Amino acid sequence: MAELTMTRRGRILGRILFYGAAVLLGLPLAFSQVLIGVHRQPVSKVPAGVEEVWLTSEGLKLRGWLLPGADATRPAALVAHGLGDSLESFVDVGRKLAARGHAVFLLDMRGHGGSEGSYTTVGGREREDVRAGLAFLASRGLASRGFLLEGHSMGAVAVLRAAADRDDVRAVLVEAPYDDFRNNVAHHAWLFYRIPRWLPLVPTTIAIAEWRAGFDADAVDCVAAARRIRAPLLAIVDGAVPRMTEPIVRRVFDAHPGPKKLWVAPGAEHTGASFSQDYWPTVLGFLSDSGI
């Protein structure tokens, strides 16, 4: 009888250990894939008047589309898309800037569109993709007047971090940036899954994502980056969604020394501000006020 009781206890203990391991390790591993998994969109044919180019970032081959600009006095523009998106979504934005005279480089970030990459880091290592894009523009002789950097969501994070401490960036335009990586994960864990930030699941998931994708979550800090940006900043809040809310974007905005402008796009969905009738008057007014 005692032997039977011990056997049952052993089975119960085994089940506790098994399900405990599933919760403590399995769930964070699964959620880490949500954080760093690639999100590829279909790749389109190159439109007329656009040059497809390829560059390398940390050993990864990235796709870009270059739109020529007719005004050599304008800074070259680089446009970075958000998570799960691709450069195709910003062709109209690129054409509008090119019509103003800017040479425009639309970039597929790693793990997106036609670019290589097994992981995404939501703006962490993507900073290096933006830097590679800037180096490409310089190699083409298009950076004599510096750069205009534009980023959306994940691209906004990458652009902010790439712009820090550079004297050749003339202006930075960001839509829906988050404040820092850890707060962003905790915010979305609650928003999408109702997981409170105090649960060990959140930091454990981040730790696994860091290990798998090879980045430092603590370094992905847009507030710290904004403090070190020397160019004028336009920060845009998408007014219809509770993701990167005005208080979150304002933390980035408030850290920037200026000149700067904050615009809340009424009714805009996530990265959808460019569909607002006030988008281009706001953007072009900001550029003019910045002497660009």
C-alpha angles and dihedrals in degrees: 000000000000089000091053091050091051090050091052091047089050091053092048091049090048091052091048091051092046096049091040090055090047091054098040097042109012097055095046090047091052093046091048087061088056088055100046106022117120121250111201125191123199114276117238132210115267110266121235113278093022125107120215112217136178128215138171128245118181090335095312122119111232129194123225139173119217121205113194120235124211099208114075090190091067121087117248113258127222119194120198122193130216135255113303093011136098140210092270090076091064102046091108090050089049093050091051092053092044090052087057088057102263122133101232128206117195110197133202106215120223114290092017135098111335096342126108124244139114096214142034122210100195094245100332107102089011086082086074090054090056091047089051089052091052091049089052092053090049091050089055091053092247098120102071089112095040130242142304109206121202124180137172123208105310088014089053090057092049092047095048092051093045092050095055115114094001122131094192095065109098100183140357124212117187132177121198101349118173123228101237137341099252095048090046093054092046091048094051093042088061095038096051105024105018090238109155116231093235092067113103087232091081101054091037091054090050092049091052091047090051091051095046098044099033104237140119112243092198091060092057096086119140094184091059091045093050091057089060099046112109097188128082114275131216111191119191127200119203100227101202102057135064096220110090095013126189094264090053095047090042091061088062092042095049092051093058114094093219171213087169146147132202120205127184108206104216114230094000118149120219108307088352100113092109089069090063117102088228095054100090096039087053095046097043092044090052092050092048092048088051091054094249 
